Amino acid sequence: TPPRRHHYLQSWKLQTYEYVQSMRLRFLNFSLGKATLFEALGWIHAFPAYPFHVWCSDDNIGSSMVSSPSLRTLSVLMAEAARDEGLPDWVQLVALFHELGEAVKKLDPNNTGKMADSIYDWTISTRSRVVGCATPGCATFSEFRHFNTDLLDARYSSDKGVYESNCGLDNVLLQWSGSEYMYHLLRHNHTALPSEALAMVR
């Protein structure tokens, strides 16, 4: 959809290696505040589950329009689906809080919140990519790659870029997103969740 394409266009423009580094410096001290799981779920009730499809038509009600369910509703449904499938408790928990990165807009309304409303909402969970090296052609909306200035910098545009061969996913920078924030938040708090849970979040 056009809103989705626009979001990815802005992502390609803004999400450079230096941008990701600056966001990590800003947010990974985790000084925005604290919230319980249920408080954060309450905050994301204000956000749509499908930000690129806020409105959808329903053939059963003719030309009327129905609003998208909230992100909290989607999170609960995902957790319930995981439970119905008989998946482990930790998978159900990850399904419940996977989208909580969007809560940063409530913790940081004057910066992240305003930017989300006007320019680019980095907190939305979308397909990620590694920054700091050449991006494969299969990356989502890779036709926008030429808008990214890292393409013009030899340090970041080669196959390996700033990385060593076989360095592992834990040692590369992914584009900054709500999911990436949640991943680092869990590591910062020494989560007891298994490493597979962190991989799911990221």
C-alpha positions as semicolon CSV with decimal commas, in nm:
position;residue;x (nm);y (nm);z (nm)
1;T;0,000;0,000;0,000
2;P;0,116;0,361;-0,044
3;P;0,157;0,421;0,334
4;R;0,373;0,110;0,362
5;R;0,588;0,212;0,067
6;H;0,630;0,559;0,216
7;H;0,738;0,411;0,549
8;Y;1,003;0,195;0,385
9;L;1,119;0,487;0,171
10;Q;1,177;0,693;0,485
11;S;1,349;0,394;0,644
12;W;1,593;0,362;0,356
13;K;1,662;0,736;0,367
14;L;1,717;0,767;0,741
15;Q;1,849;0,431;0,861
16;T;2,219;0,474;0,793
17;Y;2,499;0,324;1,000
18;E;2,557;0,655;1,177
19;Y;2,184;0,699;1,243
20;V;2,165;0,358;1,411
21;Q;2,472;0,437;1,618
22;S;2,319;0,766;1,730
23;M;1,991;0,600;1,827
24;R;2,175;0,336;2,028
25;L;2,365;0,608;2,213
26;R;2,043;0,790;2,286
27;F;1,818;0,503;2,391
28;L;2,036;0,224;2,527
29;N;2,092;0,398;2,860
30;F;1,722;0,323;2,923
31;S;1,660;0,650;3,104
32;L;1,314;0,726;2,961
33;G;1,129;0,577;3,256
34;K;0,980;0,254;3,381
35;A;0,652;0,071;3,326
36;T;0,504;-0,263;3,413
37;L;0,402;-0,502;3,138
38;F;0,036;-0,418;3,192
39;E;0,102;-0,042;3,191
40;A;0,286;-0,071;2,860
41;L;0,006;-0,283;2,714
42;G;-0,234;-0,011;2,818
43;W;-0,030;0,250;2,632
44;I;-0,023;0,059;2,305
45;H;-0,402;0,029;2,313
46;A;-0,394;0,374;2,151
47;F;-0,202;0,249;1,847
48;P;-0,349;0,060;1,549
49;A;-0,251;-0,302;1,498
50;Y;-0,206;-0,243;1,125
51;P;-0,054;0,106;1,086
52;F;-0,043;0,084;0,707
53;H;-0,409;-0,022;0,685
54;V;-0,582;0,188;0,948
55;W;-0,915;0,155;0,767
56;C;-1,060;-0,140;0,585
57;S;-1,390;-0,201;0,416
58;D;-1,622;-0,478;0,526
59;D;-1,838;-0,635;0,257
60;N;-2,095;-0,731;0,518
61;I;-2,169;-0,370;0,603
62;G;-2,154;-0,226;0,254
63;S;-1,977;0,106;0,222
64;S;-1,924;0,159;0,595
65;M;-1,572;0,160;0,733
66;V;-1,440;-0,015;1,042
67;S;-1,129;0,085;1,232
68;S;-0,825;-0,137;1,280
69;P;-0,803;-0,325;1,609
70;S;-0,557;-0,185;1,861
71;L;-0,202;-0,306;1,894
72;R;-0,286;-0,435;2,241
73;T;-0,568;-0,644;2,099
74;L;-0,334;-0,792;1,838
75;S;-0,074;-0,869;2,105
76;V;-0,327;-1,055;2,320
77;L;-0,457;-1,246;2,017
78;M;-0,101;-1,348;1,923
79;A;-0,037;-1,476;2,276
80;E;-0,366;-1,666;2,275
81;A;-0,281;-1,820;1,938
82;A;0,055;-1,934;2,074
83;R;-0,121;-2,093;2,372
84;D;-0,377;-2,265;2,149
85;E;-0,091;-2,413;1,948
86;G;0,055;-2,559;2,267
87;L;0,376;-2,356;2,240
88;P;0,593;-2,306;2,550
89;D;0,502;-2,038;2,804
90;W;0,800;-1,825;2,701
91;V;0,679;-1,816;2,340
92;Q;0,337;-1,701;2,459
93;L;0,505;-1,426;2,663
94;V;0,716;-1,310;2,369
95;A;0,403;-1,300;2,153
96;L;0,238;-1,077;2,414
97;F;0,514;-0,818;2,446
98;H;0,675;-0,836;2,101
99;E;0,519;-0,507;1,989
100;L;0,584;-0,309;2,309
101;G;0,864;-0,110;2,145
102;E;0,591;0,126;2,026
103;A;0,544;0,229;2,389
104;V;0,853;0,449;2,348
105;K;0,622;0,702;2,182
106;K;0,448;0,739;2,519
107;L;0,773;0,754;2,717
108;D;0,930;1,004;2,476
109;P;0,636;1,205;2,334
110;N;0,827;1,525;2,254
111;N;1,080;1,351;2,031
112;T;0,990;0,999;1,921
113;G;0,616;1,069;1,943
114;K;0,629;1,388;1,737
115;M;0,861;1,233;1,480
116;A;0,627;0,936;1,445
117;D;0,337;1,168;1,372
118;S;0,520;1,380;1,116
119;I;0,821;1,214;0,953
120;Y;0,900;0,854;1,037
121;D;0,786;0,607;1,302
122;W;1,084;0,383;1,378
123;T;0,893;0,202;1,656
124;I;0,672;0,010;1,412
125;S;0,775;-0,354;1,369
126;T;0,875;-0,407;1,006
127;R;1,126;-0,625;0,824
128;S;1,475;-0,538;0,938
129;R;1,812;-0,531;0,765
130;V;2,177;-0,511;0,864
131;V;2,340;-0,168;0,838
132;G;2,711;-0,112;0,790
133;C;2,752;-0,335;0,483
134;A;2,596;-0,393;0,144
135;T;2,229;-0,488;0,161
136;P;2,113;-0,789;-0,046
137;G;1,879;-0,724;-0,336
138;C;1,606;-0,926;-0,165
139;A;1,567;-0,665;0,112
140;T;1,217;-0,524;0,136
141;F;1,162;-0,235;-0,108
142;S;1,527;-0,251;-0,212
143;E;1,439;-0,025;-0,504
144;F;1,474;0,259;-0,251
145;R;1,831;0,166;-0,157
146;H;1,976;0,450;-0,363
147;F;1,825;0,696;-0,114
148;N;2,058;0,564;0,156
149;T;2,383;0,761;0,176
150;D;2,577;0,458;0,307
151;L;2,574;0,337;-0,053
152;L;2,818;0,619;-0,132
153;D;3,053;0,539;0,156
154;A;3,313;0,268;0,087
155;R;3,321;0,178;0,458
156;Y;2,960;0,062;0,452
157;S;2,893;-0,043;0,094
158;S;3,113;-0,351;0,052
159;D;2,989;-0,705;0,114
160;K;3,148;-0,718;0,461
161;G;3,140;-0,347;0,536
162;V;3,253;-0,279;0,894
163;Y;3,223;-0,646;0,995
164;E;3,442;-0,955;0,997
165;S;3,340;-1,280;0,828
166;N;3,127;-1,510;1,043
167;C;3,100;-1,250;1,320
168;G;2,747;-1,360;1,410
169;L;2,416;-1,177;1,436
170;D;2,490;-1,056;1,790
171;N;2,781;-0,851;1,653
172;V;2,609;-0,663;1,372
173;L;2,386;-0,356;1,381
174;L;2,030;-0,394;1,262
175;Q;1,823;-0,095;1,163
176;W;1,678;0,081;1,465
177;S;1,321;-0,027;1,544
178;G;1,083;-0,097;1,827
179;S;1,180;-0,464;1,813
180;E;1,549;-0,379;1,832
181;Y;1,482;-0,156;2,132
182;M;1,295;-0,440;2,306
183;Y;1,578;-0,682;2,232
184;H;1,833;-0,457;2,400
185;L;1,595;-0,378;2,686
186;L;1,567;-0,748;2,766
187;R;1,943;-0,796;2,753
188;H;1,997;-0,488;2,971
189;N;1,768;-0,635;3,235
190;H;1,935;-0,977;3,223
191;T;1,622;-1,157;3,114
192;A;1,577;-1,520;3,212
193;L;1,417;-1,591;2,875
194;P;1,611;-1,832;2,650
195;S;1,827;-1,706;2,364
196;E;1,561;-1,825;2,120
197;A;1,323;-1,570;2,273
198;L;1,568;-1,288;2,207
199;A;1,604;-1,405;1,847
200;M;1,225;-1,400;1,809
201;V;1,206;-1,046;1,944
202;R;1,479;-0,919;1,719
